[in-house]
Amino acid sequence: MSTPLLQLNHYFGIRQQPLRRVLIYAPTLIWVQQGRKQLWWREQRLSFDKESWLLIPAGHRLTFVNQPEQGTFRSQALTLLAPPPAEWLTESALDLLKPPAIRVNPALAFCFDLVTTMAQRQLCETAQTQLLQGFYGELREAGGLGLLFPATTMTLGERLARYLSVEPGLDHRLETVATHFAMSRASLVRKLAAEGRSFRQVLTQVRLGHALTLLQQGLTPLQTALACGYDSPGRFAARFKEEFGLTPHQYLRTCPSSLSLTATTKVKIGRASCRERVSSPV
């Protein structure tokens, strides 16, 4: 199977969407197209519209409210699954006091359009990879690359979340996943515990994030629960509310009735291909 380079998510709302603790499993750029995103970040309240990008590194949880304008909220979330050059990462010291935002300029917007449409353009593997590196170059010039890729080593929990997020609905077993990371079951459990996590916790977080995307796609809460590995819709609804602060039915009431608008494009190395899947609501 080809390795994904990036994932582009389109997201919509018709009412205020207050969500909390939404896991960002990989570096993600969020561009609000219509409306505003009110974000709580390190005891600050930040506001994002079409003039600025929100840049979030892997492993963060977001608490925010999506606010429609003229009855509609629209955003795009670009999740970056391939790293920039290693020498650029060593320059990326994360300033904890700096807001996770940059202003959109014409060069950044042009590169964004290129990398998010290269699958449809049927470009070869080399061209796709080089275009993405060019986008990283513009982000570096604008001072945004370090916000997405701080010079820190990705934790095992973050790597695990990224791996599980590719196919969150599969029956992931601890033994099988441990083999993917070239370690024993016991080693995976021990190393996750050292980070204050467990395999079940990470899997649950990824699946609940996936549940948000399935609800955006138009699945019912029951269908979503089953697709995310829950036999009990009641237990699923309870975990969903515990995680995000509202029930699946409450969340659905904030979404447009025409859910066919929402889709995800995955750009993969080796062949230009599009894959339709709904995104996390960011």
N, C-alpha and C positions, 0 to 999 in steps of 0.2 A: 504494500500500500504506500502511496506517495506521502511525503511528509508535508503537512500544512505549513505555509509561510505566514498566513494571516487569516483572520476571520472578520468579515464585515457584517454587523448587525444593524437592521433598521428597526426603530422602535416608535410606537405611537401611543397617544393617550387622549381622552376627551374630557377627563376630569382630573383634579389634583391627584397625584399618585405619591402618597407618603410611604417610603420604604426604608427599612433600616437594616444594617449589617449585611448588605449584599456583597458577597465575596467576589473580588477581582483576582482571578487565578493566574493571569498573565498580564504583562504590560498592556495597558489599554488607553486609547485616545478617544474621547467622547466629544462629539460636535453637535450641539443643539442647532437644529434647523428652524424650528418655530417654537415659541414659548421660552420659558426659562427653567433652569435647574438650580434649585436652592440646595446647597451642600453644606453640611456641618463637617468642618475639617480642623482638627487640633484646636478646639474651642473657638473657632472662627466660623462665621456664616458667610459663605461665598455664593455669588450669583453668576451663572453662565448663560450666555445667549449665543447667537450665531457669530459674534465678533471674536470669541475666544474659545480655545480648546481646553478641556480638562484632561490632564495627563496623570495617570495613576500607575504606579509600579505594581508588580505582582505581590500578592499576599495581603492586600489592604481590604478592609470592609468599608462600604460607603453607606452613610445615612443621608437621605436626600428627599426632596419633594419636587416632582416634575409638575410645572405649572403651565397649563395651556394658555395660548394667546388666540383670541377669536375662536375659541372652542376646540383648538387642536394643539397637541404637543407632538413634535417630531424630533428625533435625534438619530445619529449614527454612532455606533461604537466600533472602533477598529482595534481588534485584539491582535497583538504582534507576537507571533510564535517562533520567529527566527531572530537571533541576536544580531546586533551591529558588530563591526570589527572589534576584536578584543582590545586593541590599543585605544579605541575611543572610550571603552568602558572604564579604563584606569583613570580617565580624566573626569569621570562622572561622580564626583563627591556630592552626596545629597545634602542640600541645605534644608534642615528641618524647619526653618522659619520662612522659607520661600513658599508662596502659594503654588499649588499644582496647576498652573495656568500659563498659557502664552497667547499673545494676540495672533489672530490669523492674518497672514499677509498673502499677496498674490502667488509668491513662489511656493509657500506651503500648500495653498489650496490647489495649485496646479499639480504638485507631486501627489497629493492625496487622491486627486481624480485619476492619475496614472496608475497608482498601485491598486486602487479599488476597482478598476475596470480591466486590468491586464488579463484576467481569466477569460472575459468575453472576447478579448482581442486575439485569443489563441496564440499567445506568445510562448516561446520555448523556455525551458528551465533556466538557461543562462540569462536570458533577457529579464525574466521575472525577478530573479535574484538580484541582478544589477540595478533594476529600477527600485527595488526595496532599499538597497544600500544607498542609492541616491536620495531617497526620501529621508533616511537616517542622517545623511549629510546636511540636508536643509534643516532638520530638527536640531542638529548639533550647532549649526550656525545661528539659529534663533534662540539657543540656550534651553531647549526643551528636552534634549536627549537624556540628560542626567536625571530629569524628573521621571522618565519612563524606565531607565536602566541605571539605577544608582550602582556605584562600584562596590557591590556586596555580592556574596555568593548566594545563589538561590537555595533556600532550605529544602530538605527532603519533603516536607509537607507541601510546599509550593510546587515542587516537581511532581508529586503525586497528584495534586489537584489538577494540574495541567494535563497529565496523562489520563485521568479519569474523565475529564471534561470532553475528550474527543468522542467518546461513546458512553455518556453517563447512564443510559438505560440498560446497559449490559449487566449480566449477573457477575459482577466483579468479585472474585475470591481472593482472599489474602495470599494464599499460596501462589496463585498464578501471577498476581501483581508483583510479589516479591521476586519471582523469577525474572520479570521484565527489568527490574532494577538490579539484577545480578547479585542478589543477597538472599539469605535464608528467611523463612517466615519469622523466626525469632529475632533476627537482626533488624528486620523492618519494624517490628513491634517495638523493639528497644530504642531504635534511633528516633522514631516518632515520639515515643514517651519522653525522650530527652528534650524534645521541642515543646512538650506540653500538649501533645495531640495523640489521637489514636486513628487507626485506619477507618473505623466506623464513623468517627466524627467528620473526617475529611470527605468520605463518601457521601454522608448525609448532606453536608454543606453543598457539595457539587450537585447532587440530585435535586435539592430544593431550588438552587439557582436554575437548573434545567426545567423544573416545574413552572417557574415564572415564564420561561420561553414557550412552553407547551400551552399554557393558558393564553398567551398572546396569539398563538397559532390557531386557537379556536377549539381546543380540546376541552371537554367538560372536566370538572374536578375529579370525577370518578375515573375517567380515562387517563387523566394526568397522574393520579395516584398509582394506578396499575403500571403505567409506563415508567414510573420512578421506583418501582419495586415495593410498593405498599399494598398489602392485602386488605387493609382496613382504611376506608375513606375517612373515617372519624379520626384515626390516629394520624393520617396524613394531614388533615385540616388542622389538628392541634399543633403538630410540628411546624407547619407552614406559618401559623400565627405566632408561635413562639419565636421563630426565626426572623420574620419580617414585620410583625406588628399588625397584620390584618389577615382575615381568612381568605381562602381562594375565591369564594363568592364575592367578598368585598373588593378584592383586587379586580375581578372580571368587570365589575361595574364601572371601573375607571378606564376600560379599554374600548376602542371603537368596535361597533358591531361588525364591520367589514374587516375581518382579521386576515384576509388574504393579502393585505398590504405588507405584512411583516415577513421578512425572509432574511436568510443569512447566506452570504457568499464566502466559501472557503477557497483560497488560492493555494494550490498544491504544487510542490516541486515535481518536475518530471513531465507534467502535462497540464495545460490550462484547463481547469474544470470548475464548474459551479456546482455547489451542493446546497439545496434548500433546507434550511433549518432555522427555527426561531431563536432569537438571541436572548441574553440576559437583559433585563429592563433597565438599561443605563442610558 
